[in-house]
Each structure stands twice: as C-alpha cells, then as structure tokens.
Amino acid sequence: MSTTDTSPSYGARIWRVLLPLVVTVFTVVGTFGASRGQVDRHEPDWFMVVLLMIAGLSLYWLRTNTVPVLWATVVSTLTYMLLEYPWGPVVFPFVIAVFTTIRLGHRLAGWIGLVTLYVGHVGGRMILGINEQGVYQVLLVGTCFTVLGFLGELFRAHRDRVMAAARTRKEEELRRAGEERLRIAQELHDVVAHHISLINVQASTALHLVDRQPEQAAPALSAIKEASKEALVELRSIVGILRQSDESAPRQPVAGLDHLDHLVSRTSRAGLEVHKIVHGEPRPLPTGLDRAAFRIIQESLTNVVRHARATSATVRIQYGEQTLVLQIDDNGESLTGPPTEGNGISGMRERATALGGTLTANPTPAGGLRITATLPL
C-alpha cells in the first residue's frame, strides 16, 4: 500500500528552525543595543529577555498552530510595551505572526490580534497613567497596523488565486485523463469487437467445412490468422499508450480512412461483400476526424457481420466543403422500425457527437439498416 508524503521538504524544515532563531537573536540583541540612551525606559532585565524569547521562538509553531502563536506574540508584545521596556525591534515577531495569520486565511484572528495590541497599548497606557502619547503618534501606529493588515490581505488574495488556479489545473488534468480513458476504452471495444466478430464468422465457416470439404477450410483459417494478428497489432498500439513505454509503439492508434481498403478486403473475406463508393475529392483529414470516421465504418461493418445476417454492405463516403458524410447500408433482415441500439450504435454516436456531428440509424428502403454520420470538417 502506497502512502503520500505530506511532510515539509528539507529546505522548509531548515527555514522553520532558522526563522525563530534569527528573529529571537535579532530582537534580543537589537533591543539591548537600542536601550542605550533610553533613560526614561525600564532597564533591561531577565523578564524582558523572556518576553522577547517567547515572541521570537514561538514562531517555530507558526505554520502548525497559527492562531495560538499569534496570541503568544500579542500577549508578550503588549506586556513588554506596558512594562515600558526600551523601544526596539520588539514588534518584529508580532508583525510576522499577524502577516502570516492573515495570509494563511485566518483573517478574523489576524485583525482581532491587530486591534487587541493597538487598543491594549493605547488604552493600557491611559489606564496605568503612563505618560500619554500624542495624537500624531497614536494615529501613526494605527495607520501602520492597518497597512500591515491590508498587506496580509493582499498576499492572502494572491495565495487564494494561485491555489484556485492550481485546483483548476488539477481538475482539468483529471477531466482530460477521464476523457482519454473513455476514448481508449472505445478504441479497445471497436478493435476487439471487429476482429473477434470476423474470427467468429471464419471459425464457424472452418468448422462447417473441415469435415465435408477440408480443402476449403484453409482460406477461413488463414483469415482467422490474419485477423488475430491485426488485432494483436492494434491492441499493442493502444496498450502502448497506457504503458507509456519507451518502445516503438505509436502514441496514437494510426487507423484512418487510408486503411479503409484493407478493412473492406478483410471484411469481404469474412463472407460479407462490401462495396466502397467515394463522392468528392478525397483529402487529408484532421487526425481525430480521420480516426473517428474509420472507427464508425469499422463498427458499422462489425454490427452487420454480427447481427444483420446480411450478404452485402455498401460504404459511401462524401467529401463536402464543410462536412464529411458517411453512409453504411446493408441488405440484412427487414426492419419495420428504428433498430434497437446497443453499445455499437451508442459508441458510434458518441464519436460523432464528440466532433460536433450527428449519427442516425434507420431502416433502408429495402429493409436493411442504414447508418449515416455527418461530421463537420
């Protein structure tokens, strides 16, 4: 059983350790350096260092426990300010925590943290009777906090757009993979059904002749050999797509209308007389359209061999300016209404619809079945 490794990369683990260490050293050393000349502030002591270390080292858990770390920085920073320790880089851990909290989507917690520190600092100084700040300083601090919050929102919106784009790409990849699986399944169905039907007919003929006219069974056995060989070649081509091997198997099945003469000949040898009629000037077609046209004709002839009890079929191909029209008629059992649609006709209609075309199955005037596919060029 395989498992998906969701643990952070080596670089991410290193950064997770280095960030709190660097921030803690910076705030402690920076605060001691900035304390010189601040005679009106409280002298640095061990409790100041503890507060700075709590704020800095708690960043180690910022990714896994974002909101608790935010409140750890809020409480330690607010306590530091209200105890009138020297001004310095004390707010640096808080800035990182708030920015990261909002960017990761914890918007309400981030804004509450900003407001709590701002109101607690301004209101706490007033309640404790600490020398009041001027209006300009109060507004400046509030503006800085507001800008910090909106910066976090800006990066959060960018992160959400990136994640949404990644999800869209993933969904598109899954959708295309599903469509490719369906296409390959249809290819497998058409190849297997066609060749197995021919093999079945030829095997029945060989069994019928082997006792009465043994010399006449050889052509049927030869046709079985050829049909099985071609089936293996086409199956190997399709399976090669699934295996993604480095072998020389083609990436796409190559059957197209250029293989139609071979299909007609092979089906005729199975006992169904097939006539091909082409109207208009044949020309190269897009790969998908070419393959779909061939598969529709192939599946139509397969249905005739398997179900129609017909002796002949006619394949008409009309090259128009805007459309390619395929018409396959047989002289099978008389139909009094629309035929019962099985996997064959449904699969052909899906191929035509996928290309923006149409496919109909109706009785012919003589009572057989007519498949008509109109495919836009």
C-alpha positions as CSV (number, residue, x, y, z in Angstrom):
1,M,0.0,0.0,0.0
2,S,1.4,3.4,-1.0
3,T,1.2,6.5,1.1
4,T,1.5,10.1,0.1
5,D,4.3,12.0,1.9
6,T,2.9,15.3,3.1
7,S,5.9,16.2,5.4
8,P,7.6,19.5,4.6
9,S,10.7,19.5,2.4
10,Y,14.2,19.6,3.9
11,G,14.5,23.3,3.0
12,A,11.2,24.1,4.6
13,R,12.3,22.3,7.8
14,I,15.5,24.3,7.9
15,W,13.7,27.6,7.4
16,R,11.2,26.7,10.1
17,V,14.1,26.3,12.6
18,L,16.2,29.3,11.4
19,L,13.3,31.8,11.3
20,P,12.6,31.8,15.1
21,L,16.3,31.6,16.0
22,V,17.2,34.6,13.7
23,V,14.2,36.7,14.8
24,T,14.9,35.9,18.5
25,V,18.6,36.9,18.3
26,F,17.7,40.0,16.3
27,T,15.1,41.2,18.7
28,V,17.2,40.5,21.9
29,V,20.5,41.9,20.5
30,G,18.7,44.8,18.8
31,T,16.8,45.7,22.0
32,F,19.9,45.8,24.1
33,G,21.6,47.9,21.5
34,A,18.6,50.3,21.3
35,S,18.3,50.6,25.1
36,R,21.3,52.8,25.3
37,G,20.3,56.4,25.9
38,Q,16.6,55.5,26.8
39,V,17.0,56.7,30.3
40,D,13.2,57.2,30.7
41,R,12.5,53.5,30.0
42,H,12.8,50.5,32.3
43,E,16.2,48.9,32.5
44,P,16.6,45.6,30.6
45,D,16.4,42.5,32.8
46,W,15.8,38.8,32.6
47,F,12.0,39.2,32.3
48,M,12.4,41.4,29.2
49,V,14.6,38.7,27.6
50,V,11.9,36.0,28.5
51,L,9.2,38.1,26.8
52,L,11.3,38.6,23.7
53,M,12.2,34.9,23.5
54,I,8.5,33.9,23.9
55,A,7.6,36.1,21.0
56,G,10.5,35.0,18.8
57,L,10.8,31.3,19.5
58,S,7.0,30.7,19.3
59,L,7.3,31.4,15.5
60,Y,8.6,27.8,15.2
61,W,5.0,26.6,15.5
62,L,3.6,29.4,13.3
63,R,2.6,27.0,10.4
64,T,1.1,24.3,12.5
65,N,-0.5,26.4,15.3
66,T,-1.0,29.7,13.6
67,V,-3.6,31.4,15.9
68,P,-2.1,30.3,19.2
69,V,1.3,31.6,18.1
70,L,-0.3,34.9,17.1
71,W,-1.8,35.3,20.6
72,A,1.5,34.4,22.2
73,T,3.2,37.3,20.3
74,V,0.3,39.6,21.1
75,V,0.4,38.9,24.9
76,S,4.2,39.0,25.1
77,T,4.5,42.2,23.0
78,L,1.7,44.0,24.9
79,T,3.2,43.0,28.2
80,Y,6.6,44.3,27.0
81,M,5.1,47.6,26.0
82,L,3.1,48.2,29.1
83,L,6.1,47.5,31.3
84,E,7.9,50.3,29.5
85,Y,10.9,48.3,28.4
86,P,13.2,50.0,25.9
87,W,11.9,50.7,22.4
88,G,13.4,48.4,19.8
89,P,12.5,45.6,17.4
90,V,10.0,44.1,19.8
91,V,7.1,44.2,17.4
92,F,9.0,42.2,14.7
93,P,7.7,38.7,15.8
94,F,4.2,40.2,16.1
95,V,4.4,41.6,12.5
96,I,5.5,38.2,11.1
97,A,2.8,36.4,13.1
98,V,0.0,38.8,12.0
99,F,1.0,38.8,8.4
100,T,1.3,35.0,8.2
101,T,-2.0,34.5,10.0
102,I,-4.0,36.7,7.6
103,R,-2.1,35.3,4.5
104,L,-3.0,31.7,5.5
105,G,-6.7,32.6,5.7
106,H,-7.2,33.2,9.4
107,R,-8.4,36.7,8.7
108,L,-10.6,37.4,11.7
109,A,-8.0,36.2,14.1
110,G,-5.4,38.4,12.5
111,W,-7.4,41.5,12.6
112,I,-8.5,40.9,16.2
113,G,-4.9,40.4,17.1
114,L,-4.0,43.8,15.5
115,V,-6.9,45.6,17.2
116,T,-6.1,43.9,20.6
117,L,-2.5,45.0,20.5
118,Y,-3.3,48.6,19.4
119,V,-6.2,49.2,21.8
120,G,-4.4,47.4,24.6
121,H,-1.3,49.5,24.1
122,V,-3.1,52.9,23.8
123,G,-5.8,52.1,26.4
124,G,-3.4,50.4,28.8
125,R,-1.1,53.3,28.9
126,M,-4.0,55.6,29.7
127,I,-5.3,53.3,32.5
128,L,-1.9,52.8,34.0
129,G,-1.2,56.5,33.9
130,I,1.9,56.1,31.8
131,N,3.0,59.3,30.0
132,E,0.4,59.6,27.3
133,Q,1.3,59.6,23.6
134,G,0.4,62.4,21.3
135,V,-2.4,62.2,18.8
136,Y,0.1,62.1,15.9
137,Q,1.9,59.1,17.4
138,V,-1.4,57.2,18.1
139,L,-2.6,57.8,14.6
140,L,0.8,56.8,13.1
141,V,0.8,53.5,15.0
142,G,-2.8,52.8,14.0
143,T,-2.0,53.6,10.3
144,C,1.0,51.2,10.4
145,F,-1.1,48.4,11.9
146,T,-3.8,49.0,9.3
147,V,-1.3,48.9,6.4
148,L,0.1,45.6,7.9
149,G,-3.4,44.1,7.9
150,F,-4.1,45.1,4.3
151,L,-0.7,43.8,3.2
152,G,-1.6,40.4,4.7
153,E,-5.0,40.6,2.9
154,L,-3.2,41.3,-0.4
155,F,-0.9,38.4,-0.1
156,R,-3.8,36.2,1.1
157,A,-5.8,37.1,-2.0
158,H,-2.8,36.3,-4.2
159,R,-2.3,33.0,-2.5
160,D,-6.0,32.1,-2.9
161,R,-5.8,32.9,-6.7
162,V,-2.7,30.7,-7.0
163,M,-4.4,27.8,-5.2
164,A,-7.6,28.2,-7.2
165,A,-5.6,28.1,-10.4
166,A,-3.8,25.0,-9.2
167,R,-7.1,23.3,-8.3
168,T,-8.5,24.3,-11.7
169,R,-5.4,22.8,-13.5
170,K,-5.7,19.6,-11.4
171,E,-9.4,19.3,-12.2
172,E,-8.7,19.9,-15.9
173,E,-6.0,17.2,-15.9
174,L,-8.3,14.8,-14.2
175,R,-11.1,15.6,-16.7
176,R,-8.7,15.1,-19.6
177,A,-7.5,11.9,-18.1
178,G,-11.0,10.6,-17.8
179,E,-11.8,11.5,-21.3
180,E,-8.7,9.8,-22.5
181,R,-9.6,6.7,-20.6
182,L,-13.1,6.7,-22.2
183,R,-11.5,7.2,-25.6
184,I,-9.1,4.3,-25.1
185,A,-11.9,2.1,-23.8
186,Q,-13.9,2.9,-27.0
187,E,-10.9,2.1,-29.2
188,L,-10.4,-1.2,-27.4
189,H,-14.1,-2.0,-27.8
190,D,-14.0,-1.3,-31.5
191,V,-10.8,-3.2,-32.2
192,V,-11.8,-6.3,-30.2
193,A,-15.4,-6.4,-31.4
194,H,-14.4,-6.1,-35.0
195,H,-11.7,-8.7,-35.1
196,I,-13.4,-11.1,-32.8
197,S,-16.5,-10.9,-34.9
198,L,-14.5,-11.7,-38.1
199,I,-12.7,-14.6,-36.3
200,N,-16.0,-16.0,-35.1
201,V,-17.5,-16.0,-38.6
202,Q,-14.4,-17.5,-40.1
203,A,-14.2,-20.1,-37.3
204,S,-17.8,-21.1,-37.9
205,T,-17.1,-21.4,-41.7
206,A,-14.0,-23.5,-41.0
207,L,-15.9,-25.9,-38.6
208,H,-18.6,-26.3,-41.2
209,L,-16.1,-27.2,-44.0
210,V,-13.5,-29.1,-42.1
211,D,-15.3,-32.5,-42.4
212,R,-17.1,-32.1,-45.7
213,Q,-14.6,-30.0,-47.7
214,P,-11.3,-29.9,-45.8
215,E,-9.5,-28.2,-48.7
216,Q,-12.0,-25.3,-48.5
217,A,-11.3,-24.7,-44.7
218,A,-7.7,-23.4,-45.3
219,P,-8.8,-19.9,-46.5
220,A,-11.0,-19.5,-43.4
221,L,-8.2,-20.5,-41.1
222,S,-5.8,-18.1,-43.0
223,A,-8.3,-15.3,-42.5
224,I,-8.5,-16.1,-38.8
225,K,-4.7,-16.0,-38.5
226,E,-4.6,-12.6,-40.3
227,A,-7.5,-11.1,-38.2
228,S,-5.9,-12.2,-35.0
229,K,-2.5,-10.8,-36.0
230,E,-4.0,-7.5,-36.9
231,A,-6.0,-7.4,-33.6
232,L,-2.8,-8.0,-31.6
233,V,-1.0,-5.2,-33.5
234,E,-3.8,-2.7,-32.8
235,L,-4.2,-3.8,-29.2
236,R,-0.4,-3.4,-28.7
237,S,-0.6,0.1,-30.2
238,I,-3.4,1.1,-27.8
239,V,-1.9,-0.6,-24.7
240,G,1.4,1.2,-25.5
241,I,-0.4,4.4,-24.8
242,L,-1.3,3.1,-21.3
243,R,2.1,1.7,-20.5
244,Q,3.9,4.9,-21.7
245,S,6.7,2.6,-22.6
246,D,9.9,3.6,-24.4
247,E,9.2,1.0,-27.1
248,S,8.5,2.0,-30.7
249,A,4.7,1.5,-30.3
250,P,2.9,4.6,-31.7
251,R,1.5,7.0,-29.2
252,Q,-1.9,7.1,-31.0
253,P,-3.7,4.4,-32.9
254,V,-2.9,5.0,-36.6
255,A,-6.1,3.5,-38.2
256,G,-7.7,6.1,-40.5
257,L,-9.5,6.2,-43.8
258,D,-6.3,5.3,-45.6
259,H,-6.8,1.8,-44.1
260,L,-10.4,1.5,-45.4
261,D,-9.5,-0.6,-48.4
262,H,-7.8,-3.1,-46.1
263,L,-10.9,-3.1,-43.9
264,V,-13.2,-3.7,-46.8
265,S,-11.0,-6.6,-48.1
266,R,-10.7,-8.2,-44.7
267,T,-14.5,-8.0,-44.1
268,S,-15.2,-9.4,-47.6
269,R,-13.1,-12.4,-46.8
270,A,-15.3,-13.0,-43.8
271,G,-18.2,-13.6,-46.1
272,L,-19.7,-10.1,-46.3
273,E,-19.5,-8.5,-49.7
274,V,-18.5,-4.8,-49.1
275,H,-18.6,-2.1,-51.8
276,K,-16.9,1.3,-51.3
277,I,-18.2,4.4,-53.1
278,V,-16.5,7.8,-52.7
279,H,-18.0,11.1,-53.7
280,G,-16.0,14.2,-54.0
281,E,-12.2,14.6,-53.9
282,P,-10.5,12.7,-51.0
283,R,-8.2,14.9,-49.0
284,P,-6.2,14.7,-45.7
285,L,-8.4,15.0,-42.6
286,P,-7.5,16.0,-39.0
287,T,-6.3,13.0,-37.1
288,G,-9.3,12.9,-34.7
289,L,-11.8,13.1,-37.5
290,D,-9.9,10.6,-39.7
291,R,-9.8,8.1,-36.9
292,A,-13.4,8.6,-35.9
293,A,-14.6,8.1,-39.5
294,F,-12.7,4.9,-39.8
295,R,-13.9,3.6,-36.4
296,I,-17.6,4.4,-37.3
297,I,-17.3,2.5,-40.6
298,Q,-15.5,-0.4,-38.8
299,E,-18.1,-0.6,-36.1
300,S,-20.9,-0.4,-38.6
301,L,-19.5,-3.4,-40.6
302,T,-18.9,-5.2,-37.3
303,N,-22.6,-4.8,-36.5
304,V,-23.5,-6.1,-39.9
305,V,-21.3,-9.2,-39.5
306,R,-22.5,-9.9,-36.0
307,H,-26.2,-9.1,-36.1
308,A,-27.7,-8.3,-39.5
309,R,-27.4,-11.7,-41.3
310,A,-26.6,-9.7,-44.4
311,T,-24.7,-10.8,-47.5
312,S,-23.6,-7.4,-48.7
313,A,-23.0,-3.8,-47.5
314,T,-22.2,-0.5,-49.2
315,V,-19.9,2.1,-47.7
316,R,-20.4,5.6,-49.1
317,I,-18.1,8.5,-48.3
318,Q,-18.9,12.0,-49.4
319,Y,-16.3,14.8,-49.1
320,G,-18.1,18.1,-48.9
321,E,-16.9,21.6,-48.4
322,Q,-17.9,21.7,-44.8
323,T,-18.8,18.1,-43.8
324,L,-17.8,14.5,-44.3
325,V,-20.8,12.2,-44.7
326,L,-20.5,8.5,-44.1
327,Q,-23.4,6.1,-45.1
328,I,-23.3,2.4,-44.5
329,D,-26.1,0.3,-45.9
330,D,-26.7,-3.4,-45.6
331,N,-29.2,-5.9,-47.0
332,G,-29.9,-7.6,-43.8
333,E,-33.1,-8.7,-42.1
334,S,-36.0,-6.4,-42.8
335,L,-36.6,-3.7,-40.2
336,T,-40.1,-2.3,-39.6
337,G,-38.9,0.5,-37.3
338,P,-35.8,2.0,-35.7
339,P,-33.2,-0.6,-34.7
340,T,-32.5,-1.5,-31.1
341,E,-29.4,0.5,-30.1
342,G,-26.7,-1.4,-28.3
343,N,-23.2,-0.4,-27.4
344,G,-22.1,-0.3,-31.0
345,I,-24.5,2.3,-32.3
346,S,-24.2,4.3,-29.0
347,G,-20.5,4.3,-29.3
348,M,-20.6,5.5,-32.9
349,R,-23.0,8.3,-31.9
350,E,-20.7,9.3,-29.1
351,R,-17.8,9.6,-31.5
352,A,-19.8,11.7,-33.9
353,T,-21.2,13.9,-31.2
354,A,-17.7,14.5,-29.7
355,L,-16.7,16.0,-33.1
356,G,-19.8,18.2,-33.3
357,G,-21.5,15.9,-35.7
358,T,-24.6,13.6,-35.8
359,L,-25.3,9.9,-36.4
360,T,-28.5,8.2,-37.2
361,A,-29.5,4.6,-37.6
362,N,-32.7,4.0,-39.7
363,P,-34.1,1.2,-41.9
364,T,-33.2,1.4,-45.6
365,P,-36.0,1.4,-48.3
366,A,-35.1,-2.3,-48.9
367,G,-35.5,-3.1,-45.2
368,G,-31.8,-3.3,-44.1
369,L,-30.0,-0.9,-41.8
370,R,-28.6,2.5,-42.8
371,I,-26.0,4.3,-40.6
372,T,-25.5,7.9,-41.6
373,A,-22.8,10.0,-39.9
374,T,-22.3,13.7,-40.7
375,L,-19.0,15.0,-39.4
376,P,-18.0,18.7,-39.6
377,L,-14.6,19.4,-41.2
